[in-house]
C-alpha cells in the first residue's frame, strides 16, 4: 500500500548541487500521492557546507563518522529511514526523481519488495551519456558481475533503487562493503533472502562533477569477487 516514502541521498561535498536537487524533490513530493514523505541526506564527512545546505533545503541530516564511502552512507540512511518504502538516489539526480513513480508501479505490479532503476534495459532513455570509456567499462563490469555472482540484472550500478522498509532492514543490516560495490552486494543479499526484485528502465542524464575516480572504477571489479566470497563464507546469513 502506498503510504509513506523516505528518499535517501548520500552526499559528499555536495553544497552546490543540493539546493537545486532538494527543490526538485520537494516539488515532486508536493505533486505526489504519498501520505508521508521525508528526505534524508547522509553527510559523508563533507568539507564544505553540505550539511547546512541539506538542512536549509528541508532535509533531515544524518552524519557519518568521517568520510566512509557511498556504500556506508546509503546503508546508514536506509537503516535510519522512517518510511514504509525507501528510495536511495544520487545528489545529482541523474535519474529524475519523478521516475520513482515507475519503480513504485513496477514493484506493486510484480508484488516485489525491491525495484531497481536501469540504464541498460532501454538506452534510448539516456539523454546525456557518460564518456565512451566509462560506459564501455560499465558494460564490461556488468558482464563480469553476472558471471561471478549469478545475478541477472543488466545494470546494478544505477544509483536509483527502491526498497520496502522491512526488506531494507534485512538487506542493509547484512551489507559489508562501504565502497561502490555495495550495489551488487545488496542485490546479492536480496536474492539470497528470496526478496523479489524487478529491474525498471529509467531516464538518465550523466552529470558533470562525479567524485568517482577512474582508479575506484577499476577497483570496483574486485567487489563482485568479495561478494561471492562472503556468500560462500556464510556472512550474509
C-alpha positions as CSV (number, residue, x, y, z in Angstrom):
1,X,0.0,0.0,0.0
2,X,1.3,3.4,-0.9
3,X,1.5,5.4,2.3
4,X,5.0,6.7,3.2
5,X,8.3,7.2,1.5
6,X,11.9,8.1,2.6
7,X,14.2,9.5,0.0
8,X,17.8,8.9,1.0
9,X,20.6,11.0,-0.6
10,X,24.3,10.2,0.2
11,X,26.3,13.4,-0.1
12,X,30.0,14.2,-0.1
13,X,30.9,17.8,-0.8
14,X,27.6,18.5,-2.5
15,X,26.9,22.0,-1.2
16,X,26.5,23.4,-4.7
17,X,24.2,20.7,-6.1
18,X,21.9,20.0,-3.1
19,X,19.8,23.2,-3.2
20,X,18.6,22.5,-6.7
21,X,18.2,18.8,-6.2
22,X,16.2,19.2,-3.0
23,X,14.0,21.8,-4.7
24,X,13.2,19.3,-7.4
25,X,12.5,16.6,-4.8
26,X,10.2,18.9,-2.8
27,X,8.3,19.8,-6.0
28,X,7.8,16.2,-6.9
29,X,6.6,15.3,-3.4
30,X,4.1,18.2,-3.4
31,X,2.5,16.7,-6.5
32,X,2.7,13.1,-5.4
33,X,0.2,10.8,-3.7
34,X,2.5,9.8,-0.8
35,X,0.7,10.4,2.5
36,X,4.1,10.9,4.4
37,X,7.4,11.7,2.9
38,X,10.9,12.6,4.2
39,X,14.2,13.4,2.6
40,X,17.3,12.1,4.4
41,X,20.7,13.5,3.4
42,X,23.6,11.5,4.7
43,X,26.7,13.7,5.0
44,X,29.7,11.6,4.4
45,X,32.3,13.8,6.2
46,X,32.0,16.7,3.8
47,X,34.5,19.5,4.0
48,X,32.1,22.2,2.6
49,X,28.6,23.3,3.6
50,X,26.8,20.1,2.6
51,X,25.0,19.7,5.9
52,X,23.9,23.3,6.1
53,X,22.6,23.2,2.5
54,X,20.7,20.0,3.2
55,X,19.1,21.4,6.3
56,X,18.2,24.6,4.6
57,X,16.6,22.5,1.8
58,X,14.3,20.8,4.3
59,X,16.1,17.5,4.6
60,X,16.8,15.5,7.7
61,X,20.5,15.4,8.0
62,X,22.5,12.5,9.5
63,X,26.3,12.5,9.6
64,X,28.7,9.7,9.1
65,X,31.7,9.4,11.5
66,X,34.1,10.8,8.9
67,X,34.4,10.0,5.2
68,X,33.3,6.4,5.0
69,X,32.2,5.9,1.4
70,X,28.9,5.7,-0.6
71,X,28.1,2.2,0.5
72,X,28.4,3.2,4.2
73,X,26.3,6.3,3.5
74,X,23.5,4.5,1.8
75,X,23.4,1.8,4.5
76,X,23.3,4.5,7.2
77,X,20.5,6.3,5.5
78,X,18.4,3.3,4.6
79,X,18.6,1.9,8.2
80,X,17.5,5.3,9.6
81,X,14.6,5.8,7.1
82,X,11.2,6.1,8.6
83,X,9.0,5.5,5.6
84,X,7.4,2.2,4.6
85,X,9.4,2.4,1.4
86,X,12.8,3.9,0.9
87,X,14.5,5.1,-2.2
88,X,18.1,6.0,-2.5
89,X,19.2,8.4,-5.2
90,X,22.3,10.4,-6.0
91,X,22.6,14.1,-5.3
92,X,22.9,14.9,-9.0
93,X,19.5,13.4,-9.7
94,X,20.9,11.7,-12.8
95,X,17.7,9.7,-12.8
96,X,14.9,12.2,-12.3
97,X,13.0,11.9,-9.1
98,X,9.7,11.6,-10.9
99,X,10.8,8.2,-12.1
100,X,10.2,6.9,-8.6
101,X,6.7,6.5,-10.0
102,X,8.0,3.9,-12.4
103,X,9.8,2.0,-9.7
104,X,6.7,2.0,-7.4
105,X,4.4,0.9,-10.2
106,X,6.7,-1.9,-11.2
107,X,7.1,-3.1,-7.6
108,X,3.4,-3.0,-7.0
109,X,2.6,-4.8,-10.2
110,X,5.1,-7.5,-9.6
111,X,4.4,-7.8,-5.8
112,X,8.2,-7.1,-5.4
113,X,9.9,-5.6,-2.4
114,X,12.8,-4.3,-4.4
115,X,12.8,-2.2,-7.6
116,X,16.0,-1.0,-9.3
117,X,16.4,1.7,-11.9
118,X,18.3,0.5,-15.0
119,X,20.0,2.4,-17.8
120,X,20.6,-0.8,-19.8
121,X,17.1,-2.0,-20.5
122,X,16.2,0.9,-22.7
123,X,19.2,3.0,-23.7
124,X,17.0,5.4,-25.7
125,X,16.1,6.9,-22.3
126,X,19.6,8.1,-21.7
127,X,19.7,11.8,-22.6
128,X,23.4,12.5,-21.8
129,X,25.8,9.6,-22.0
130,X,28.9,9.0,-19.9
131,X,32.2,9.3,-21.7
132,X,32.7,6.3,-24.0
133,X,35.4,4.7,-21.9
134,X,33.3,4.8,-18.7
135,X,30.2,3.5,-20.5
136,X,32.2,0.6,-22.0
137,X,33.8,-0.2,-18.7
138,X,30.3,-0.3,-17.2
139,X,29.2,-2.9,-19.7
140,X,32.3,-5.0,-19.2
141,X,31.7,-4.7,-15.4
142,X,28.2,-5.9,-15.8
143,X,29.2,-9.0,-17.8
144,X,31.9,-9.8,-15.2
145,X,29.5,-9.2,-12.3
146,X,26.9,-11.6,-13.8
147,X,29.4,-14.3,-14.4
148,X,30.8,-14.1,-10.8
149,X,27.6,-13.6,-8.8
150,X,24.9,-15.2,-10.9
151,X,22.8,-12.0,-10.6
152,X,20.6,-11.5,-13.8
153,X,20.4,-7.7,-13.8
154,X,21.6,-5.7,-16.8
155,X,22.6,-2.6,-14.6
156,X,23.4,-2.9,-11.0
157,X,25.2,0.4,-10.7
158,X,22.4,2.9,-11.4
159,X,22.0,4.8,-8.1
160,X,18.3,4.8,-8.1
161,X,16.8,1.9,-6.1
162,X,13.6,1.4,-4.1
163,X,13.1,-1.0,-1.1
164,X,10.2,-1.9,1.1
165,X,11.3,-0.9,4.6
166,X,11.2,-4.4,6.1
167,X,13.3,-5.8,3.3
168,X,15.7,-2.8,3.5
169,X,16.4,-3.5,7.2
170,X,17.1,-7.2,6.5
171,X,19.3,-6.4,3.5
172,X,21.3,-3.4,4.6
173,X,21.9,-4.7,8.1
174,X,23.9,-7.5,6.3
175,X,25.8,-5.3,3.9
176,X,29.6,-5.3,4.4
177,X,31.1,-3.2,1.6
178,X,31.4,0.5,2.1
179,X,32.5,1.4,-1.4
180,X,30.8,1.5,-4.8
181,X,30.5,-2.3,-5.0
182,X,27.7,-2.2,-2.4
183,X,25.0,-2.1,-5.1
184,X,26.0,-5.6,-6.2
185,X,26.2,-6.7,-2.6
186,X,22.7,-5.6,-1.6
187,X,21.1,-7.2,-4.7
188,X,23.0,-10.4,-4.0
189,X,21.8,-10.3,-0.4
190,X,18.2,-9.6,-1.5
191,X,18.3,-12.7,-3.8
192,X,19.8,-14.8,-1.0
193,X,16.9,-13.7,1.2
194,X,14.4,-14.5,-1.6
195,X,13.1,-11.0,-1.9
196,X,11.6,-10.5,-5.4
197,X,13.3,-7.6,-7.3
198,X,12.3,-6.0,-10.6
199,X,14.6,-4.1,-12.9
200,X,13.0,-1.0,-14.4
201,X,14.2,1.2,-17.3
202,X,14.5,4.8,-16.2
203,X,15.6,8.1,-17.7
204,X,19.2,9.1,-17.0
205,X,21.5,12.0,-17.8
206,X,25.2,11.9,-16.9
207,X,26.0,14.8,-14.6
208,X,29.4,16.5,-14.5
209,X,31.4,16.7,-11.3
210,X,31.4,13.0,-10.4
211,X,33.5,12.1,-7.4
212,X,34.2,8.6,-8.7
213,X,37.8,8.3,-9.8
214,X,38.9,6.0,-12.6
215,X,41.0,4.0,-10.2
216,X,38.0,3.4,-7.9
217,X,36.1,2.3,-11.0
218,X,38.8,-0.2,-11.9
219,X,39.0,-1.5,-8.3
220,X,35.2,-2.0,-8.3
221,X,35.9,-5.1,-10.5
222,X,37.1,-6.8,-7.3
223,X,33.9,-6.2,-5.4
224,X,31.8,-9.0,-7.1
225,X,34.5,-11.4,-6.1
226,X,34.3,-10.2,-2.5
227,X,30.5,-10.5,-2.6
228,X,30.7,-14.1,-3.9
229,X,33.4,-15.0,-1.3
230,X,31.2,-13.5,1.5
231,X,28.3,-15.6,0.2
232,X,30.4,-18.8,0.3
233,X,31.6,-18.0,3.8
234,X,28.0,-17.5,5.1
235,X,28.5,-13.9,6.0
236,X,25.1,-12.9,4.8
237,X,23.1,-15.3,6.9
